[in-house]
Amino acid sequence: MYFKTGAILLGLSCLMGCSQAPALSDEASQANSSSGTTINLVDKDNLVQYVNPLVGSDSEFILSNGNTYPAIALPWGMNFWTPMTSKMGDGWTYKYDEYKIRGFKQTHQPSPWLNDYAAFSFMPVVGELKFEEESRASWFSHKAETSLPHYYSVYLADYDVVTEITPTQRAAQFQFTFPETNDAYILLDAFHKGSMVKILPKERKIIGYARNNHGGVPDNFHNYFVAYFDKDFELAQTWTDGWKLTANSTEQTGDHVGAIIKFATSRGEKVNVKVASSFISLEQAEINLARELGKDSFEVTKQKGFEAWQKELSRIQIESANIDQVKTFYSSLYRLLLFPRSFYEYDSNNDIVHYSPYNGQVLPGYMYTDNGFWDTFRAVFPFFTLMYPSLDTQIMQGLVNTYEESGWLPEWASPGHRGVMIGSNSAINIADAYIKNIRDYDANTLLEAMLKNATVEEGRPVSSVGREGVDYYNDLGYVPYDVGIHENAARTLEYAFADFNIAQMATSMGKHELAAKYYKKSLNYQHLFDPETGWMRGKNKDGNFQSPFNPLKWGDAFTEGNALHYTWSVFHDVQGLIELMGGETGFINKLDEVFTMPPLFDDSYYGFTIHEIREMQIVNMGNYAHGNQPIQHMIYLYNHARQPYKAQAKLRDVMTKLYQPTPDGYAGDEDNGQTSAWYVFSALGLYSVTPGVPQYVVGSPLFDKATLTLENGNTVQITAHNNKPENVYIDSMKFNAQTHNKSWVDHHALMQGANIDFYMSNVPNKHWAIEDDSVPYSMSLHLNNDDNKE
C-alpha cells in the first residue's frame, strides 16, 4: 500500500536543502575498504539532505515502484501536504512522469488503493482567471523542484510563480513568489463530496471545511480549515457545483466549492499563507494554527521542520562511503516515520482530545489511524518497540480508545474501519508491545478485544475487522476453501499466528490456561500443509484439499500471492514447518526453489496480470515477490534451517538491487512504511521474523557502522568489519565483545545497550550459527522453555 556527495560542511542554505556532488564509485569504495581506511561521507549534522520524498512516486495502476507521493510533513503528522499532478480523487495524486501541477493539497492518503480523505488545496494563478482543475494546471519540471521532508518548492512555468511549502503537525505555511501583475490569484479548492468556504476580507482570512472521503467516517465528519494571508484582498469570489463562478461573493456551500482571492503584486513579491485544520471544529483549527505557527515566519517554521526531522533521523547514524545507499537508507527511514497518522489534537486547555472516526464524538486521549496492520505488523511495529516505545504506548492507548468507541480493534483504519485486507494482526502488534515491556495502557481491555476478534463473528462492521470465517476456523481449525470466503488459506495462516500472539500475551499476564488453549490453536497451520506438493493448500469443508491445485495461482486461497509465498507464513513455528517438509534438507530445497525457478504465474483468479505479479516477474528473482509483504521475511528462514549464509547472500542481493534512492526505487508497494522498514532493519543486519517473540534474526549488515540511540539513552553500535560489496557473508560475530554463535539477538539485551561486531568475508562460513541453540525461535523447540517469559 518512497548522493552522490562527499558531504562536507554545507552552510545554512544547504541545511535547508541543496544539490550534492558525485559519490565515490564502487571501485573507490572497495579501494578504501581494502586499504584498511574507512571513509565516511555522511554529514551527521544534516541527515535530512539524504532524504528523497520522490522515491517511489514513479508509479501507476499497472506497475508500482512504491505507490508513494512526496509527503511534506513532520513525523506522524496529522496532516501531510503534496503537489497534485493528477485530478481530484485520483489515488495516484502525484505521478513522477506527469508534466503539470493542478494544486497543492492537504492530504491524509495512506495508499492509492484506500485513496484520500479531508483534502483541500491551494493553487496560484496569474493573468486570466483559470480555476477549473484542468485549465488552471501549470507545466513544471523536476529540474526546478526541491523536495525534502520539511520543505517543498516548485516553479510553475505558466504563471512564473514559485510555490513553497513547509509543514507542522497540524498546520503549514505557504510562500508564493509572484511576478509583476495586476492579476495574481490564489485559489482554495475545498474539493467535492461536501464543502464550504467563507472569505473574510477584513481579516485576510478564508475559513471552511472539506468532507471528502472514501469511507470509514461518521455522518458528522468534517475537516475544518482556516487560512490567513499577509496581504489585503483586492477581489473575492467563489465557485460552486459544476465549476460555476459566483462573482463578488464571499461564501459558498455545496458538493464542490472553492474560494478565489486576487492581488496586485510586484516582481518577486512573496505572499504568505498560514493554514491549519482540525477534525473537531473551526475554533480548534484556530487553536492549532496559533499554537503551531503563531508569529513564526516561513523560514522559522522551515527550520523547525528541519530540526524535527534531523532529530528523528539522527537516532540512527550510519557510516558509509556509498552515498547512494545512505540516501536509500534515510529515504526509507523517512517513510517508516510517517505512519500511523496522529489523529488527535490539543484543546484550549492543552489536553489531548480526538474526534472519533468511529462514533463521531470528541473524546479524550490518543488516536492513531491510516494504517493497515496486514502490512505493518511485520517490521514497522517491531521497529517502534525497539526505537519508539513511548510512541508505541500511545498507539496502544489509541487502540483501547478504538475498541471502546467502535466495539472492535482496527485492522485497516483510514480514518475509521475500512474493509480492506485480511487477518487479525492487531493482536500481533499488541502482544509484541506487551512482551517487550511496553505497558502503560489498559492491557486487560486489549486482551478482551483480541479474544473478541478470535471468537465473535456477529456484528463485525466491515469484512477486515474481527476474523472473517472465525466460526469455521474455531470448529474445523481452518477456514474452508468451498464456503464462499475468499483468501481462506491466507486467513487460516494469519489467524494461527495471531493465536500464538494471544498465547504469548496470556503467558506474560499469568493466564496460563488461556495461553495453553491458544498455543494449541496456533498449530492450525498444520491443517493446510499438503504433503503431496509440499505447499500450503486450500482445504474444503469436508477435509479434502481443494482441487485442481496450482501452487503458482495468485489469489483464490491466498492474498496477493500464491502458495510459494504464503507457505512461509508460519512465523512462530518454523521448526514445525521444517518437520512437515521432511527436515532441513527438504525445507532448504523449497526455499531455494522459490528463487531458482522462472517467474511463472497463474493470474486466472484476477483475470489480468495484477501489478504485484508483474513486479515479481520483472526483477529476475524467480518467484520471490519482494514487492509484496507476505514473503518479505522468507529469506531469513534459512537461519532456522542452519544455512544462514544463504540468507546473507540473498539479503544483500535484495538490498542492493531492489532498493534505490530514485523515483522508481521500490520493487512494489511501499505500504505505510513496511517495505521501508524491511530495508532499515535489514541494512542494520537484523529483522523481526516473529513479532511476539523478543528476538531479531541476523542477516547481513550493509553499512560499515550504525549507531542506534535508544529512547532510554542507551546505544546499540553495529560494526561490520572488512565490509566490502563482495563481503556479504558473516565469518564471525561478537555481542558485547563476547563470541556470538547465534543467528539472532535478544531484544531485551539490545535495550540495555550493546556493541555488535560482524566480521565479514566473501567466503561463506557454513559452520557459523548452526548449533541447536543457535537457531532463532520456533514454538516447537521453545514452548516448554522460559525463552519468552519474563
Buried (B, 14 or more C-beta within 10 A) or exposed (E): BBBBBBBEEBEEEBBBBBEBEEBBEBEEBBBBBEEEEBBBBBBBEBBBBBBBBBBBBBBBEEBBBBBBBBBBBBBBBBBBBBBBBBEBBBBBBBBBEBEBBBBBBBBBBBBBBBBBBBBBBBBBBBBEBBBBBEEBBBEBEEEEBBBBBBBBBBBBBBBBBBBBBBBBBBBBBBBBBBBEBEBBBBBBBBBBBBBBBBBBBEEBBBBBBBBBBBBBBBEEBBBBBBBBBEBEBEBBBBBBEEEEBBEEBBBBBBBBBBBBBBBBBEEEBBBBBBBBBBBBBBEBBBBBBBBBBEEBEBEBBBBBBBEBBBEBBBBBBBBBBBBBBBBBBBBBBBBBBBBBBBBBBBBEEEEBBBBBBBBBEBBEBBBBBBBBBBBBBBBBBBBBBBBBBEBBBBBBBBBBBBBBBBBBBBBBBBBBBBBBBBBBBBBBBBBBBBBBBBEEBBBEBBBEBBBBBBEBBEEBBBBBBBBBBBEBBBEBBBBBBEEEBBBBBBBBBBBBBBBBBBBBBBBBBEBEEBBBBBBEBBBBBBBBBBEEBBBBBBBBBEEEBBEEBBBBBBBBBBBBBBBBBBBBBBBBBBBBBBBBBEEBEBBBEBBBEBBEEEBEBBBEBBEEEBBBBBBBBEBEBBBBBBBBBBBBBBBBBBBBBBBBBBBBBBBBBBBBEBBBBBBBBBBBBBBBBBBBBBBBBBBBBBBBBBBBBBBBBBBBBBBBBBBBBBBEEEEBBBBBBBBBBEBBBBBBBBBEEEEBBBBBBBBEBBBEBBBBBBBBBEEBBEEBBBEEEBBBBBBBBBBEEEEBEE
